[in-house]
């Protein structure tokens, strides 16, 4: 599924099941909450913290999808075309960072 299709599907889901979008401030708070849940899993899976017994069934992919869902909601309600924005962002990064990472000694093996 492409980014445009994702935005359309989320919009259709909101209209069918969600009644309406939460306001932008609420969705920003929800995005922060979802990123925190994702960070918790990453910290415990790849970092030095351990899971509590009741946390062991956490789903990394599901949490990433939750983050993406709320981000897409924010894009939809603020009129952002994420596909265009992502293309433009990659062009910007390609120009700006053309040699930056290749010349970074910290990234050399």
Legacy VTK file of the C-alpha trace (Angstrom):
# vtk DataFile Version 3.0
C-alpha trace
ASCII
DATASET POLYDATA
POINTS 109 float
0.000 0.000 0.000
1.380 3.404 -0.965
1.353 6.500 1.176
-1.542 8.131 -0.712
-3.576 4.935 -0.426
-2.766 4.783 3.294
-4.009 8.341 3.764
-7.212 7.489 1.875
-7.796 4.290 3.863
-7.289 6.035 7.198
-9.696 8.778 6.112
-12.286 6.159 5.126
-11.804 4.353 8.449
-12.314 7.582 10.383
-15.524 8.295 8.468
-16.857 4.754 8.937
-15.754 3.899 12.481
-14.261 6.970 14.112
-17.172 9.390 13.675
-14.686 12.249 13.104
-11.033 13.088 13.580
-9.968 14.080 17.063
-8.754 17.670 16.994
-5.137 18.312 16.053
-3.973 18.929 19.605
-5.541 15.683 20.820
-3.953 13.777 17.939
-0.578 15.347 18.705
-0.893 14.148 22.291
-1.931 10.690 21.035
1.056 10.604 18.670
3.364 11.411 21.575
1.734 8.653 23.627
2.133 6.112 20.813
5.786 7.083 20.266
6.327 6.545 23.994
4.837 3.055 23.784
7.102 2.295 20.822
10.118 3.676 22.692
9.316 1.456 25.667
9.418 -1.671 23.501
12.625 -0.575 21.740
14.310 0.237 25.075
13.437 -3.163 26.467
14.112 -5.196 23.339
17.345 -3.537 22.210
18.397 -1.548 25.252
19.395 -2.467 28.749
15.989 -2.430 30.421
13.922 -5.563 30.825
10.225 -6.196 30.321
7.877 -6.665 33.238
6.045 -9.992 33.195
2.852 -8.434 31.855
4.714 -6.573 29.061
6.315 -9.515 27.292
3.624 -9.829 24.630
4.111 -6.301 23.255
4.042 -6.030 19.465
6.734 -3.831 17.877
5.066 -3.799 14.449
1.694 -2.984 15.965
3.128 -0.053 17.894
4.827 1.270 14.762
1.495 0.996 12.943
-0.193 2.927 15.773
2.368 5.733 15.361
1.841 5.769 11.604
-1.952 5.786 11.962
-1.982 8.866 14.180
0.621 10.620 12.002
-1.555 9.960 8.952
-4.573 11.325 10.832
-2.672 14.535 11.519
-1.582 14.770 7.887
-5.124 14.237 6.644
-6.699 16.798 8.907
-4.049 19.439 8.202
-4.030 18.901 4.433
-0.531 17.435 4.168
0.119 15.103 1.246
2.627 12.774 2.895
3.689 11.164 -0.373
4.719 14.521 -1.845
6.235 15.623 1.454
8.308 12.438 1.668
9.572 12.791 -1.907
10.551 16.401 -1.251
12.199 15.435 2.036
14.321 12.742 0.360
15.421 15.218 -2.328
16.392 17.727 0.371
18.299 15.102 2.364
20.039 13.790 -0.764
21.340 17.261 -1.613
22.204 18.246 1.945
23.782 14.959 2.988
25.283 13.901 -0.343
28.714 13.257 1.163
28.073 13.885 4.842
27.509 10.304 5.939
30.164 8.776 3.673
32.704 11.168 5.193
31.663 10.509 8.791
34.423 8.479 10.463
31.984 7.414 13.170
30.081 5.386 10.594
33.095 3.503 9.238
33.463 -0.104 10.334
LINES 1 110
109 0 1 2 3 4 5 6 7 8 9 10 11 12 13 14 15 16 17 18 19 20 21 22 23 24 25 26 27 28 29 30 31 32 33 34 35 36 37 38 39 40 41 42 43 44 45 46 47 48 49 50 51 52 53 54 55 56 57 58 59 60 61 62 63 64 65 66 67 68 69 70 71 72 73 74 75 76 77 78 79 80 81 82 83 84 85 86 87 88 89 90 91 92 93 94 95 96 97 98 99 100 101 102 103 104 105 106 107 108
